[in-house]
Amino acid sequence: MDTIYLSPDGWDWVLDANGDIAVASDPYSLAQDAASAIRAFEGECWYDTALGVPYWQQILGQLPPLSLVRAQMIAAAMTVPEVVSAQVFFTGFVNRVLSGQVQITTADGTTAAATI
């Protein structure tokens, strides 16, 4: 499924070569959707407040083990339709900002990754 392409640097819309809003296609669109699910705070999605990661409840202001943070992020990524498995890799922790990558696999075995 296609989705609006979001710049990995600023997580904002970008334009394509024609000046139109850029679109991402499978399999990257699924990885980007998983990354968006990971970036969502639990309760933030007004149409389904159960979606998202419990950042306020279990992560921010706490000192949780990275295994808990990773497990919560994987659970959020798994809510994306067509994603059958997900892995989360952390690549940095600078100025209290955790960065990394989510790698997803679809039912047909296709894999893709996006930054988180």
N, CA, C and O atoms as CSV, one atom per row, in Angstrom:
chain,resi,resn,atom,element,x,y,z
A,1,MET,N,N,0.840,-1.159,0.000
A,1,MET,CA,C,0.000,0.000,0.000
A,1,MET,C,C,0.900,1.242,0.000
A,1,MET,O,O,1.905,1.279,0.710
A,2,ASP,N,N,0.551,2.225,-0.770
A,2,ASP,CA,C,1.308,3.470,-0.826
A,2,ASP,C,C,0.964,4.359,0.365
A,2,ASP,O,O,-0.129,4.283,0.927
A,3,THR,N,N,1.924,5.201,0.731
A,3,THR,CA,C,1.732,6.161,1.806
A,3,THR,C,C,2.557,7.405,1.494
A,3,THR,O,O,3.461,7.347,0.660
A,4,ILE,N,N,2.272,8.496,2.128
A,4,ILE,CA,C,3.060,9.709,1.934
A,4,ILE,C,C,4.464,9.460,2.457
A,4,ILE,O,O,4.645,9.009,3.588
A,5,TYR,N,N,5.458,9.756,1.627
A,5,TYR,CA,C,6.851,9.570,2.020
A,5,TYR,C,C,7.243,10.634,3.030
A,5,TYR,O,O,6.987,11.822,2.830
A,6,LEU,N,N,7.864,10.199,4.113
A,6,LEU,CA,C,8.335,11.109,5.152
A,6,LEU,C,C,9.854,11.096,5.176
A,6,LEU,O,O,10.469,10.029,5.182
A,7,SER,N,N,10.453,12.261,5.190
A,7,SER,CA,C,11.906,12.377,5.228
A,7,SER,C,C,12.449,11.709,6.485
A,7,SER,O,O,11.982,12.016,7.581
A,8,PRO,N,N,13.423,10.803,6.363
A,8,PRO,CA,C,13.989,10.174,7.553
A,8,PRO,C,C,14.644,11.180,8.505
A,8,PRO,O,O,14.724,10.929,9.707
A,9,ASP,N,N,15.111,12.305,7.981
A,9,ASP,CA,C,15.787,13.294,8.818
A,9,ASP,C,C,14.818,14.081,9.701
A,9,ASP,O,O,15.052,14.229,10.900
A,10,GLY,N,N,13.735,14.585,9.113
A,10,GLY,CA,C,12.819,15.420,9.879
A,10,GLY,C,C,11.439,14.841,10.038
A,10,GLY,O,O,10.585,15.452,10.681
A,11,TRP,N,N,11.196,13.679,9.469
A,11,TRP,CA,C,9.896,12.999,9.524
A,11,TRP,C,C,8.794,13.941,9.054
A,11,TRP,O,O,7.744,14.070,9.683
A,12,ASP,N,N,9.071,14.598,7.918
A,12,ASP,CA,C,8.153,15.567,7.347
A,12,ASP,C,C,7.954,15.240,5.874
A,12,ASP,O,O,8.747,14.513,5.275
A,13,TRP,N,N,6.889,15.781,5.298
A,13,TRP,CA,C,6.621,15.567,3.882
A,13,TRP,C,C,7.745,16.151,3.042
A,13,TRP,O,O,8.376,17.137,3.422
A,14,VAL,N,N,7.987,15.524,1.892
A,14,VAL,CA,C,8.945,16.046,0.926
A,14,VAL,C,C,8.290,16.037,-0.445
A,14,VAL,O,O,7.273,15.377,-0.657
A,15,LEU,N,N,8.874,16.765,-1.356
A,15,LEU,CA,C,8.353,16.821,-2.714
A,15,LEU,C,C,9.173,15.927,-3.627
A,15,LEU,O,O,10.372,15.740,-3.418
A,16,ASP,N,N,8.513,15.372,-4.650
A,16,ASP,CA,C,9.227,14.578,-5.638
A,16,ASP,C,C,9.795,15.497,-6.718
A,16,ASP,O,O,9.701,16.719,-6.606
A,17,ALA,N,N,10.379,14.920,-7.753
A,17,ALA,CA,C,11.016,15.697,-8.823
A,17,ALA,C,C,10.033,16.605,-9.550
A,17,ALA,O,O,10.443,17.617,-10.120
A,18,ASN,N,N,8.741,16.268,-9.545
A,18,ASN,CA,C,7.724,17.073,-10.213
A,18,ASN,C,C,7.119,18.152,-9.317
A,18,ASN,O,O,6.266,18.924,-9.754
A,19,GLY,N,N,7.567,18.200,-8.057
A,19,GLY,CA,C,7.003,19.171,-7.122
A,19,GLY,C,C,5.752,18.685,-6.430
A,19,GLY,O,O,5.093,19.450,-5.725
A,20,ASP,N,N,5.414,17.415,-6.621
A,20,ASP,CA,C,4.255,16.823,-5.957
A,20,ASP,C,C,4.687,16.211,-4.625
A,20,ASP,O,O,5.874,15.979,-4.397
A,21,ILE,N,N,3.721,15.953,-3.755
A,21,ILE,CA,C,4.028,15.279,-2.500
A,21,ILE,C,C,4.539,13.883,-2.828
A,21,ILE,O,O,3.889,13.127,-3.549
A,22,ALA,N,N,5.712,13.547,-2.291
A,22,ALA,CA,C,6.338,12.248,-2.577
A,22,ALA,C,C,5.545,11.122,-1.931
A,22,ALA,O,O,4.962,11.281,-0.858
A,23,VAL,N,N,5.540,9.988,-2.607
A,23,VAL,CA,C,4.802,8.810,-2.156
A,23,VAL,C,C,5.778,7.643,-2.009
A,23,VAL,O,O,6.651,7.446,-2.854
A,24,ALA,N,N,5.627,6.878,-0.940
A,24,ALA,CA,C,6.423,5.664,-0.725
A,24,ALA,C,C,5.561,4.461,-1.050
A,24,ALA,O,O,4.368,4.438,-0.745
A,25,SER,N,N,6.166,3.465,-1.667
A,25,SER,CA,C,5.474,2.228,-2.038
A,25,SER,C,C,6.025,1.057,-1.240
A,25,SER,O,O,7.061,1.173,-0.585
A,26,ASP,N,N,5.324,-0.074,-1.300
A,26,ASP,CA,C,5.787,-1.297,-0.637
A,26,ASP,C,C,7.141,-1.693,-1.208
A,26,ASP,O,O,7.380,-1.488,-2.398
A,27,PRO,N,N,8.014,-2.243,-0.416
A,27,PRO,CA,C,7.856,-2.589,0.992
A,27,PRO,C,C,8.233,-1.451,1.946
A,27,PRO,O,O,7.937,-1.517,3.139
A,28,TYR,N,N,8.890,-0.401,1.416
A,28,TYR,CA,C,9.322,0.686,2.307
A,28,TYR,C,C,8.140,1.345,3.012
A,28,TYR,O,O,8.257,1.742,4.171
A,29,SER,N,N,7.004,1.465,2.328
A,29,SER,CA,C,5.852,2.120,2.962
A,29,SER,C,C,5.430,1.385,4.231
A,29,SER,O,O,5.005,2.020,5.196
A,30,LEU,N,N,5.541,0.064,4.245
A,30,LEU,CA,C,5.189,-0.707,5.439
A,30,LEU,C,C,6.177,-0.458,6.566
A,30,LEU,O,O,5.788,-0.347,7.728
A,31,ALA,N,N,7.469,-0.368,6.218
A,31,ALA,CA,C,8.480,-0.074,7.235
A,31,ALA,C,C,8.264,1.329,7.795
A,31,ALA,O,O,8.391,1.542,9.001
A,32,GLN,N,N,7.940,2.280,6.932
A,32,GLN,CA,C,7.669,3.640,7.391
A,32,GLN,C,C,6.429,3.675,8.278
A,32,GLN,O,O,6.409,4.384,9.285
A,33,ASP,N,N,5.397,2.918,7.916
A,33,ASP,CA,C,4.204,2.854,8.754
A,33,ASP,C,C,4.522,2.249,10.117
A,33,ASP,O,O,3.969,2.675,11.130
A,34,ALA,N,N,5.423,1.243,10.145
A,34,ALA,CA,C,5.845,0.662,11.422
A,34,ALA,C,C,6.594,1.700,12.249
A,34,ALA,O,O,6.390,1.795,13.459
A,35,ALA,N,N,7.460,2.476,11.603
A,35,ALA,CA,C,8.189,3.529,12.312
A,35,ALA,C,C,7.218,4.585,12.842
A,35,ALA,O,O,7.408,5.104,13.942
A,36,SER,N,N,6.190,4.902,12.071
A,36,SER,CA,C,5.175,5.862,12.537
A,36,SER,C,C,4.423,5.311,13.740
A,36,SER,O,O,4.117,6.053,14.674
A,37,ALA,N,N,4.124,4.023,13.724
A,37,ALA,CA,C,3.442,3.395,14.861
A,37,ALA,C,C,4.318,3.468,16.106
A,37,ALA,O,O,3.820,3.668,17.214
A,38,ILE,N,N,5.620,3.305,15.917
A,38,ILE,CA,C,6.561,3.385,17.041
A,38,ILE,C,C,6.648,4.808,17.571
A,38,ILE,O,O,6.824,5.003,18.774
A,39,ARG,N,N,6.530,5.794,16.715
A,39,ARG,CA,C,6.618,7.193,17.129
A,39,ARG,C,C,5.337,7.688,17.803
A,39,ARG,O,O,5.345,8.736,18.447
A,40,ALA,N,N,4.252,6.954,17.662
A,40,ALA,CA,C,2.975,7.370,18.258
A,40,ALA,C,C,2.971,7.070,19.758
A,40,ALA,O,O,3.360,5.984,20.187
A,41,PHE,N,N,2.530,8.040,20.539
A,41,PHE,CA,C,2.369,7.853,21.974
A,41,PHE,C,C,1.025,7.169,22.220
A,41,PHE,O,O,0.032,7.493,21.569
A,42,GLU,N,N,0.996,6.227,23.157
A,42,GLU,CA,C,-0.260,5.558,23.501
A,42,GLU,C,C,-1.283,6.611,23.894
A,42,GLU,O,O,-1.004,7.482,24.717
A,43,GLY,N,N,-2.465,6.528,23.303
A,43,GLY,CA,C,-3.532,7.476,23.570
A,43,GLY,C,C,-3.551,8.647,22.607
A,43,GLY,O,O,-4.513,9.414,22.591
A,44,GLU,N,N,-2.510,8.802,21.806
A,44,GLU,CA,C,-2.410,9.927,20.885
A,44,GLU,C,C,-3.342,9.788,19.681
A,44,GLU,O,O,-3.841,10.791,19.171
A,45,CYS,N,N,-3.581,8.567,19.225
A,45,CYS,CA,C,-4.451,8.335,18.065
A,45,CYS,C,C,-5.893,8.368,18.548
A,45,CYS,O,O,-6.362,7.419,19.176
A,46,TRP,N,N,-6.583,9.432,18.264
A,46,TRP,CA,C,-7.928,9.625,18.807
A,46,TRP,C,C,-8.924,8.596,18.306
A,46,TRP,O,O,-9.929,8.343,18.970
A,47,TYR,N,N,-8.670,7.995,17.146
A,47,TYR,CA,C,-9.590,6.991,16.615
A,47,TYR,C,C,-9.393,5.621,17.264
A,47,TYR,O,O,-10.283,4.774,17.191
A,48,ASP,N,N,-8.239,5.391,17.898
A,48,ASP,CA,C,-7.988,4.158,18.639
A,48,ASP,C,C,-6.910,4.464,19.674
A,48,ASP,O,O,-5.719,4.374,19.377
A,49,THR,N,N,-7.315,4.817,20.860
A,49,THR,CA,C,-6.374,5.258,21.883
A,49,THR,C,C,-5.505,4.125,22.433
A,49,THR,O,O,-4.596,4.384,23.222
A,50,ALA,N,N,-5.761,2.883,22.036
A,50,ALA,CA,C,-4.930,1.763,22.469
A,50,ALA,C,C,-3.656,1.657,21.625
A,50,ALA,O,O,-2.711,0.972,22.016
A,51,LEU,N,N,-3.626,2.332,20.474
A,51,LEU,CA,C,-2.438,2.288,19.609
A,51,LEU,C,C,-1.316,3.125,20.201
A,51,LEU,O,O,-1.561,4.046,20.981
A,52,GLY,N,N,-0.091,2.802,19.828
A,52,GLY,CA,C,1.066,3.577,20.239
A,52,GLY,C,C,1.860,2.903,21.336
A,52,GLY,O,O,1.484,1.854,21.859
A,53,VAL,N,N,2.956,3.532,21.664
A,53,VAL,CA,C,3.871,3.040,22.693
A,53,VAL,C,C,3.580,3.792,23.992
A,53,VAL,O,O,3.381,5.006,23.956
A,54,PRO,N,N,3.550,3.113,25.128
A,54,PRO,CA,C,3.252,3.787,26.403
A,54,PRO,C,C,4.447,4.595,26.926
A,54,PRO,O,O,4.989,4.321,27.997
A,55,TYR,N,N,4.833,5.594,26.134
A,55,TYR,CA,C,5.985,6.413,26.522
A,55,TYR,C,C,5.756,7.097,27.865
A,55,TYR,O,O,6.609,7.007,28.747
A,56,TRP,N,N,4.618,7.784,28.043
A,56,TRP,CA,C,4.361,8.493,29.297
A,56,TRP,C,C,4.222,7.530,30.465
A,56,TRP,O,O,4.696,7.809,31.566
A,57,GLN,N,N,3.578,6.404,30.227
A,57,GLN,CA,C,3.267,5.477,31.308
A,57,GLN,C,C,4.476,4.637,31.750
A,57,GLN,O,O,4.623,4.360,32.941
A,58,GLN,N,N,5.344,4.227,30.808
A,58,GLN,CA,C,6.371,3.248,31.163
A,58,GLN,C,C,7.798,3.623,30.781
A,58,GLN,O,O,8.737,2.967,31.230
A,59,ILE,N,N,7.990,4.667,29.960
A,59,ILE,CA,C,9.341,4.900,29.435
A,59,ILE,C,C,9.902,6.257,29.845
A,59,ILE,O,O,10.937,6.320,30.510
A,60,LEU,N,N,9.236,7.345,29.459
A,60,LEU,CA,C,9.756,8.683,29.754
A,60,LEU,C,C,9.689,8.972,31.249
A,60,LEU,O,O,8.685,8.684,31.900
A,61,GLY,N,N,10.750,9.536,31.781
A,61,GLY,CA,C,10.814,9.825,33.211
A,61,GLY,C,C,11.135,8.608,34.053
A,61,GLY,O,O,11.184,8.693,35.281
A,62,GLN,N,N,11.350,7.500,33.416
A,62,GLN,CA,C,11.685,6.245,34.084
A,62,GLN,C,C,13.108,5.853,33.661
A,62,GLN,O,O,13.762,6.601,32.934
A,63,LEU,N,N,13.572,4.731,34.095
A,63,LEU,CA,C,14.828,4.174,33.621
A,63,LEU,C,C,14.573,2.710,33.267
A,63,LEU,O,O,15.113,1.807,33.906
A,64,PRO,N,N,13.737,2.480,32.235
A,64,PRO,CA,C,13.395,1.105,31.894
A,64,PRO,C,C,14.553,0.409,31.180
A,64,PRO,O,O,15.383,1.069,30.556
A,65,PRO,N,N,14.612,-0.908,31.268
A,65,PRO,CA,C,15.633,-1.619,30.501
A,65,PRO,C,C,15.341,-1.481,29.001
A,65,PRO,O,O,14.183,-1.388,28.593
A,66,LEU,N,N,16.392,-1.470,28.195
A,66,LEU,CA,C,16.207,-1.351,26.750
A,66,LEU,C,C,15.362,-2.482,26.196
A,66,LEU,O,O,14.693,-2.314,25.176
A,67,SER,N,N,15.383,-3.629,26.851
A,67,SER,CA,C,14.571,-4.748,26.376
A,67,SER,C,C,13.083,-4.420,26.451
A,67,SER,O,O,12.315,-4.846,25.588
A,68,LEU,N,N,12.663,-3.667,27.473
A,68,LEU,CA,C,11.259,-3.254,27.583
A,68,LEU,C,C,10.919,-2.253,26.488
A,68,LEU,O,O,9.875,-2.368,25.846
A,69,VAL,N,N,11.788,-1.275,26.271
A,69,VAL,CA,C,11.558,-0.280,25.228
A,69,VAL,C,C,11.462,-0.968,23.866
A,69,VAL,O,O,10.564,-0.675,23.078
A,70,ARG,N,N,12.389,-1.878,23.598
A,70,ARG,CA,C,12.385,-2.615,22.331
A,70,ARG,C,C,11.102,-3.430,22.177
A,70,ARG,O,O,10.497,-3.432,21.106
A,71,ALA,N,N,10.690,-4.110,23.224
A,71,ALA,CA,C,9.477,-4.940,23.160
A,71,ALA,C,C,8.241,-4.085,22.881
A,71,ALA,O,O,7.375,-4.487,22.103
A,72,GLN,N,N,8.150,-2.913,23.508
A,72,GLN,CA,C,7.008,-2.021,23.269
A,72,GLN,C,C,7.016,-1.516,21.824
A,72,GLN,O,O,5.965,-1.407,21.192
A,73,MET,N,N,8.197,-1.213,21.315
A,73,MET,CA,C,8.304,-0.727,19.933
A,73,MET,C,C,7.951,-1.827,18.938
A,73,MET,O,O,7.273,-1.565,17.945
A,74,ILE,N,N,8.394,-3.031,19.185
A,74,ILE,CA,C,8.063,-4.153,18.304
A,74,ILE,C,C,6.559,-4.398,18.319
A,74,ILE,O,O,5.957,-4.642,17.274
A,75,ALA,N,N,5.955,-4.333,19.500
A,75,ALA,CA,C,4.505,-4.522,19.592
A,75,ALA,C,C,3.775,-3.470,18.767
A,75,ALA,O,O,2.790,-3.784,18.100
A,76,ALA,N,N,4.245,-2.226,18.804
A,76,ALA,CA,C,3.617,-1.163,18.008
A,76,ALA,C,C,3.800,-1.435,16.515
A,76,ALA,O,O,2.863,-1.256,15.737
A,77,ALA,N,N,4.983,-1.860,16.113
A,77,ALA,CA,C,5.241,-2.154,14.694
A,77,ALA,C,C,4.363,-3.297,14.198
A,77,ALA,O,O,3.966,-3.315,13.033
A,78,MET,N,N,4.064,-4.232,15.059
A,78,MET,CA,C,3.265,-5.390,14.667
A,78,MET,C,C,1.793,-5.033,14.457
A,78,MET,O,O,1.031,-5.862,13.960
A,79,THR,N,N,1.385,-3.836,14.820
A,79,THR,CA,C,-0.003,-3.426,14.578
A,79,THR,C,C,-0.235,-3.000,13.132
A,79,THR,O,O,-1.378,-2.791,12.725
A,80,VAL,N,N,0.830,-2.871,12.361
A,80,VAL,CA,C,0.708,-2.469,10.952
A,80,VAL,C,C,0.250,-3.678,10.129
A,80,VAL,O,O,0.892,-4.728,10.160
A,81,PRO,N,N,-0.858,-3.532,9.393
A,81,PRO,CA,C,-1.317,-4.642,8.553
A,81,PRO,C,C,-0.222,-5.074,7.579
A,81,PRO,O,O,0.527,-4.245,7.062
A,82,GLU,N,N,-0.142,-6.364,7.342
A,82,GLU,CA,C,0.809,-7.008,6.428
A,82,GLU,C,C,2.186,-7.227,7.046
A,82,GLU,O,O,3.016,-7.902,6.438
A,83,VAL,N,N,2.459,-6.687,8.223
A,83,VAL,CA,C,3.738,-6.932,8.892
A,83,VAL,C,C,3.593,-8.200,9.730
A,83,VAL,O,O,2.727,-8.279,10.602
A,84,VAL,N,N,4.451,-9.196,9.460
A,84,VAL,CA,C,4.373,-10.452,10.212
A,84,VAL,C,C,5.488,-10.584,11.243
A,84,VAL,O,O,5.377,-11.374,12.180
A,85,SER,N,N,6.565,-9.812,11.076
A,85,SER,CA,C,7.595,-9.771,12.110
A,85,SER,C,C,8.315,-8.438,12.039
A,85,SER,O,O,8.362,-7.784,10.998
A,86,ALA,N,N,8.873,-8.057,13.178
A,86,ALA,CA,C,9.590,-6.786,13.256
A,86,ALA,C,C,10.757,-6.932,14.221
A,86,ALA,O,O,10.692,-7.665,15.208
A,87,GLN,N,N,11.820,-6.214,13.905
A,87,GLN,CA,C,12.981,-6.128,14.778
A,87,GLN,C,C,13.316,-4.656,14.953
A,87,GLN,O,O,13.140,-3.856,14.033
A,88,VAL,N,N,13.795,-4.307,16.126
A,88,VAL,CA,C,14.188,-2.928,16.416
A,88,VAL,C,C,15.646,-2.936,16.847
A,88,VAL,O,O,16.055,-3.715,17.708
A,89,PHE,N,N,16.420,-2.052,16.229
A,89,PHE,CA,C,17.836,-1.906,16.549
A,89,PHE,C,C,18.088,-0.473,16.986
A,89,PHE,O,O,17.664,0.469,16.316
A,90,PHE,N,N,18.776,-0.308,18.104
A,90,PHE,CA,C,19.124,1.020,18.590
A,90,PHE,C,C,20.521,1.370,18.104
A,90,PHE,O,O,21.442,0.558,18.193
A,91,THR,N,N,20.671,2.586,17.588
A,91,THR,CA,C,21.965,3.002,17.043
A,91,THR,C,C,22.590,4.164,17.797
A,91,THR,O,O,23.769,4.459,17.603
A,92,GLY,N,N,21.835,4.819,18.640
A,92,GLY,CA,C,22.414,5.930,19.376
A,92,GLY,C,C,21.517,6.446,20.474
A,92,GLY,O,O,20.300,6.260,20.461
A,93,PHE,N,N,22.159,7.105,21.429
A,93,PHE,CA,C,21.450,7.773,22.516
A,93,PHE,C,C,22.231,9.039,22.826
A,93,PHE,O,O,23.166,9.021,23.625
A,94,VAL,N,N,21.840,10.147,22.185
A,94,VAL,CA,C,22.550,11.411,22.307
A,94,VAL,C,C,21.566,12.481,22.771
A,94,VAL,O,O,20.482,12.625,22.206
A,95,ASN,N,N,21.949,13.224,23.797
A,95,ASN,CA,C,21.091,14.279,24.341
A,95,ASN,C,C,19.688,13.772,24.652
A,95,ASN,O,O,18.693,14.436,24.361
A,96,ARG,N,N,19.627,12.604,25.238
A,96,ARG,CA,C,18.367,11.972,25.643
A,96,ARG,C,C,17.471,11.605,24.469
A,96,ARG,O,O,16.265,11.432,24.646
A,97,VAL,N,N,18.038,11.484,23.274
A,97,VAL,CA,C,17.288,11.077,22.085
A,97,VAL,C,C,17.772,9.693,21.658
A,97,VAL,O,O,18.938,9.510,21.311
A,98,LEU,N,N,16.871,8.739,21.690
A,98,LEU,CA,C,17.175,7.375,21.283
A,98,LEU,C,C,16.884,7.240,19.796
A,98,LEU,O,O,15.787,7.571,19.346
A,99,SER,N,N,17.848,6.761,19.037
A,99,SER,CA,C,17.646,6.580,17.600
A,99,SER,C,C,17.902,5.127,17.235
A,99,SER,O,O,18.545,4.381,17.973
A,100,GLY,N,N,17.381,4.747,16.077
A,100,GLY,CA,C,17.568,3.380,15.647
A,100,GLY,C,C,16.854,3.080,14.353
A,100,GLY,O,O,16.599,3.965,13.536
A,101,GLN,N,N,16.537,1.815,14.186
A,101,GLN,CA,C,15.933,1.340,12.945
A,101,GLN,C,C,14.932,0.240,13.267
A,101,GLN,O,O,15.145,-0.571,14.167
A,102,VAL,N,N,13.838,0.229,12.515
A,102,VAL,CA,C,12.890,-0.873,12.575
A,102,VAL,C,C,13.001,-1.624,11.261
A,102,VAL,O,O,12.992,-1.021,10.188
A,103,GLN,N,N,13.106,-2.944,11.350
A,103,GLN,CA,C,13.138,-3.797,10.169
A,103,GLN,C,C,11.916,-4.700,10.221
A,103,GLN,O,O,11.665,-5.380,11.217
A,104,ILE,N,N,11.160,-4.692,9.125
A,104,ILE,CA,C,9.925,-5.489,9.094
A,104,ILE,C,C,10.026,-6.557,8.017
A,104,ILE,O,O,10.803,-6.450,7.068
A,105,THR,N,N,9.216,-7.587,8.200
A,105,THR,CA,C,9.081,-8.644,7.205
A,105,THR,C,C,7.600,-8.841,6.935
A,105,THR,O,O,6.785,-8.855,7.857
A,106,THR,N,N,7.257,-8.996,5.649
A,106,THR,CA,C,5.861,-9.220,5.258
A,106,THR,C,C,5.608,-10.706,5.078
A,106,THR,O,O,6.538,-11.510,5.139
A,107,ALA,N,N,4.356,-11.071,4.857
A,107,ALA,CA,C,3.971,-12.481,4.721
A,107,ALA,C,C,4.690,-13.168,3.564
A,107,ALA,O,O,4.948,-14.370,3.620
A,108,ASP,N,N,5.016,-12.405,2.509
A,108,ASP,CA,C,5.692,-13.021,1.371
A,108,ASP,C,C,7.209,-13.036,1.523
A,108,ASP,O,O,7.922,-13.389,0.583
A,109,GLY,N,N,7.710,-12.654,2.707
A,109,GLY,CA,C,9.131,-12.705,2.987
A,109,GLY,C,C,9.914,-11.457,2.619
A,109,GLY,O,O,11.132,-11.417,2.793
A,110,THR,N,N,9.239,-10.450,2.119
A,110,THR,CA,C,9.899,-9.199,1.770
A,110,THR,C,C,10.285,-8.455,3.046
A,110,THR,O,O,9.511,-8.407,4.002
A,111,THR,N,N,11.483,-7.877,3.057
A,111,THR,CA,C,11.931,-7.107,4.215
A,111,THR,C,C,12.184,-5.664,3.807
A,111,THR,O,O,12.470,-5.374,2.646
A,112,ALA,N,N,12.076,-4.770,4.770
A,112,ALA,CA,C,12.373,-3.352,4.565
A,112,ALA,C,C,12.700,-2.746,5.916
A,112,ALA,O,O,12.364,-3.306,6.960
A,113,ALA,N,N,13.358,-1.596,5.886
A,113,ALA,CA,C,13.756,-0.926,7.113
A,113,ALA,C,C,13.467,0.557,7.013
A,113,ALA,O,O,13.425,1.131,5.925
A,114,ALA,N,N,13.267,1.169,8.182
A,114,ALA,CA,C,13.058,2.618,8.274
A,114,ALA,C,C,13.681,3.092,9.591
A,114,ALA,O,O,13.787,2.326,10.548
A,115,THR,N,N,14.081,4.339,9.625
A,115,THR,CA,C,14.676,4.895,10.849
A,115,THR,C,C,13.599,5.242,11.859
A,115,THR,O,O,12.467,5.574,11.507
A,116,ILE,N,N,13.986,5.155,13.130
A,116,ILE,CA,C,13.084,5.548,14.217
A,116,ILE,C,C,13.819,6.507,15.109
A,116,ILE,O,O,13.262,6.980,16.099
